[in-house]
Every structure is written in C-alpha cells, then in structure tokens.
Amino acid sequence: MTSCSVVAKPDGPIARNAQSPPGVLWQAYHQNKDLDSENMLVRQYTPLVRSIVAQLGMSLPNHVPAEDLFSPGLLGLLQAIRAFDNNAGASFETFACYRIRGAILDELRKLDWVPRSVHDKSRKVQNALSNLEQKFGHSPSDEQMAGTLGLSLAEYRRWLEEIRPVTYVCLDAPLQEVAEGTDQHGNIPDDSQQNPAESTSRKDLAALIARRIRQLPQVQQKVLALYYFEDLRLREIAAALGVTESRICQIHSQAILAIRAFVEEQERELLQSLT
C-alpha cells in the first residue's frame, strides 16, 4: 500500500505523496501551507526548470556552464509556487516559466559574462539597423547591413552569431509578457513585487514590443513566436523552417536588435517631447 504524508478525511487534510497528481499536491499545499507540500511541488516541477535551463543554455558561451543556472531557476520556481494565484486565469506552468526564466536572466545580468567587444558589435549592428530602417522604411537585407558595417556577408553573419548571447538576455522577459499578458504578474504579492509605476512601465514596454513585432519580416516573426511563445528550441525551429540552426540564430539576433532599436528610438522621442 502506498504511504501518504497525512490520512485523507472528508473534511480533513488532503492525502498526498511525492507521486500524487499535481492537483492533489496543490490542494494539500493550499490547505496546509507546510514545507513538505511545498517541497513536493518543487520536485513535481523541477523538470520544467531543467527544460528552461537547457533552452537558455544553448545561447550561452562555453565558459558559462548551463548547470550554474539551475539554482536561480529553482529559486524562480519556488517564488512562482508561493505567488501563484489559482483564480488569475493562467496555468501554473505558464506562470512558472515566466518566473523561472526571469530569475535565470536576472542572474546572468548580475554576472555580466558578455565581453565588452560583443557589446560593442551588438551596438554597431543595432545602430546600422536603425539607420537603414529609417532610410528605406523597411527592414534592410543582410547585404545592405554588411555593406553599411564595412563587412563581407559572411563576416556580418558571424557577427550575428557572436552577439547572440546579448540578444537572448536583453528582451526575454518583456517578450514573455507580450506572449502571456501581464494581468497576473502585475498583482503578485511577494517580495519582488514591482511598484505601480514599474508595472505600468513594463506594460508599456510590452505594448511597444508587440507593435514592433507586427512590423518585422514574416520569418523573424515566426522565429520569435516559435522560440518565445511556443518554447521550441533553436534546432527544432530550424527543422520546422528548413534552414540551419546557425541561420535561426542570425534571424533571432536581427529581430531582437530591431525591436531594441525601435524601443530606444521611442524612448528618445518621448524624452524630447518632455524637454
């Protein structure tokens, strides 16, 4: 007979063990609010942390071990369990993905593991992209970008792969908000709760990003949708679109830099209107 942590009674504690279905574990957690119930939920959803770490880890350079991201990911999972509101409408998996990814990306930002030379290349590509879009009124081709930067086409595409880590970190959380909405995340009663001004700012940022995504070339929209909204890995996206994984990385970098350039331009215009 399977042993349980407590004895089930019609109006008493909920019976559960490590193999219980998630619904039973959540019932027990909401009823008892004890450490055992919390730990069981953490074990239940640990594979979700591993999956997100593996996905983000593929965009990191070799000197940043993916396993170093597991601890902040677990912290994000624990925060999600404690903050999750059953009545908010979102599934726990959706909410937890947001929190786990956010905790990992916060840790990466603290580490500042991207070399300055990569940041410099990222800024040059972004500036060239912004200037060409203003000139032509549409997204420039790879050939136009390479010419503006004084690079061969092959060199330009190598740059896009080199700056990939910057693009994965810089807008990941706002893109998740575009996908999932901000209603639940704007009302989380825990220590990391943003103040109302910060919450409004993030909603405005998410709206700007959504607006820019709609203007991107179709292939860039597809890559963003599959990566951020469908949680596909790069090699899976490459297989779906019939191109190499390296090409998907390049398309992703172009899309993110285009979004970032647009957001920064909107911020500059807003500041100018206020002065």
N, C-alpha and C positions, 0 to 999 in steps of 0.2 A: 504494500500500500504506500502511496506517495505521501511523504510527510509535508505538513504545512506549517507556516510560522505561527498561525493562530487557528482556532477552531471556528468554523463557519456557523453562524447562528442567523435566524431570520432577521433579527433587528440588531445584531451584534457586529463584531469585527469581520472584515472580508478575509476569507481564506486565500492565501497566495503563497507561491514559492517561486524559485528562480525560473521555472519553466512555464509559469502561468501566462495566459494570453495578455497582451498589453492592456486591454480593457479592464481586466481584473486587477492588474498592478496599479492602474490609475485610480480605480475605486479605493483600493487599500491605501494608497498614498493620500488621497483627498480626505479619507476618513481618519487616518491615524497620524499623518504628518510626522512619521518616525523615520529614523535613519535607515532602518532595514528596508522599508518600502522605497526610499529614495535610491539606495544602492541597487536595488533590483531593477529600477527603471534605468539607472545608468548602465548596468550590464545589458539590459534589453536593447538600448540604442547605441551602444559602443560601436557596432558595425557601421552605423551612419557616420560616426566620426572618422573611422578608418577610410571610408569611401571618399569623404571630402578631403582628407589629408592626401590621399593618393592622387586625387584630381588636381589639387593645387600644387602638389609636389612636382608634378611633371613640368611646371613652368619655372621651377627654381634652378639656379646653377648648382653644379656638383658640390660646392663647398657648403651648401645649406642642406643638411640631411633632412629628409621628409619626416623621419621619426621625431625630430625636435619639435615638430608642430603638433604632435599628438596630445601633449599635456595642455597647451592652451585650448585645443579643440575639446578636450574633456571638460575643461572649465566652462567653455561656452555651452556645452550640453547641460552641465549642472545648473547654470544660470537659466537655461531655457526651461528645464523641468520646474524650477522654483517659480518662474514668472508666468508659465503658460496658463492662459485662461480658456477653459473648455468652451465657454459661451461666446468667444470672439469670432468664431466662424472659420478660422484657418485650422488645418490639420496640424498636429504636433510636429510631424516630420517637416512640413513647410516652415513652421516657426523655428524649429531647432536648426535647420540648415542655415537660416539667416544668422542665428546667434553663434553657431559653430564657426562658420566662415568669418564672421566679424571678429571673433576672438583670435582666430589664427592670423588674420590680416593685421589686426592691431599689434600682435607680437612681431610680425615681420616689419612693420613700420618702426617699431622700437629698435629693432636690431640694425636697421639701416644697412642692409647687406648688399645693396646695389652699388657698384663702384661709381665714382663721380663721372668717369668717362662715359658710362652708359647713360647717366642722367643727361649729360651734355648732348649726346647723339639724339636722345629722345626729344629734347627741347628743339634741336635743329630741325628734326623731321616735322615736329608739330608746327613750328613757325612757317616752314616751307608749305606745309599742307594748308594752313590758314590763309597764307598769301595767295596761293594758286586758286583756292576756292573763291576768294573774293574777286580775283581777276577773271576767272572763267564762269563763275556762277554754278559750278558743279564740282564733284569730286575729281581731282586730277588722276591721270593714268600713272602707272608705275614709271613709265618712260619720262613723263613730264617731271615727276618728283625727282628722279635720278638726275636729270639734266639741271634742275634748279640747285641741287645739292652738289653738283660737280662730281657725280659718281657714275660709274657704269651701272647698268641694270642689275648685274649680279652683285655688285658691291652694295647697292641700295637694299636689295633683298636680304643680304647678310646683316645689314644694319637693323632691319626689321626684326630679325631673329634675335639679335643681341639685346635689343631693348624690350623684348617680350616680358621679362620679369617686372619692369616698371609698369607696363600696361595692365598686367593682371592685378596688381595691387591698387592702382590709383583710383579706379572707379567701381571696384567689385561690389561694395556694399550698396551704393546708390542704384546700381543696375539690378540688384536683388529687390530693392524697393519698387522699382519700376515693374518688376515681374509680379510681386506679391501684394503690392499695396502697403500702406503704412498705418492703417487703422489700428491693428492690434499692437504693432511695435511702438506706436506713439502713446500707448497707455499702459506701459509696463511698470508696475510699482516695485522697483528694486533699486539697488544702489547705483546702477548705471543709468538710471532714468535721465533723459535729457530734459532741460527746461523747455517751456513752451516756445521760446524764440528759436532754440536749436531745432526743435521738432518741425516748426514751420519752415525753417531754412532747408532742412533735409527734404521736405515735401516739395518745396520749390525746385530744389536741385533735381529731384526725381522727375518732375514735370518737364524741366529743360532737357534732360537726357532723353526722355520719351519722345519729345518733339524732334530732337536731332536724329534719333534712330530712324524715325519715319522718313527722313531725308536721305539716308545712306543708300548706296547701291544695294540691290537685292541680295547679292551674295554676301555682303557684310551683315545685312540684317539677318540672314539665315544663320550665319556663324554665331552671332550674338544670341539669337533665340535658342539655338541648339545647345550652346555652352552654358549660358546663364539660366535659361528658363526651363530647358529640358534636362539639364545636368548630364549631357553627353560628354565623353572625353574627347580629346583632340583627334585621336586615331579613329574614333567612331564617327566623328563629323567628317573626317577626311574620306572615310569609306562611303558615307552616305552621299557626299557630293562628288565623289570620283576624282579627287585630287590627292596630293601628298600631304602628310601631316605638317611638313615644313611650310607648305603653301597656306594651310589653315592658320598657322601661327602668324604668318605675314599679314593675312587678311584681318585677323583679330587685332593685331597691333595697329594697322591702318584705321580700323573702325574706332578703337578706343582713343587714339590720338585725335581723330576728327571730332569725337564727342568732347574731349577735354578742351580742344581749341575753341570749340563753339561756346562751351560753358564759360571759359575765361573771357572771351570776347563779350558775352552778355554781361558779365560782372563788370568789365571795364566801362561798357556803355552805361550801366546803372550808376557807377561811381561818378562818371562825367555829368550825368543828369542831376546829381545831387550837389555838385560843386558850382 
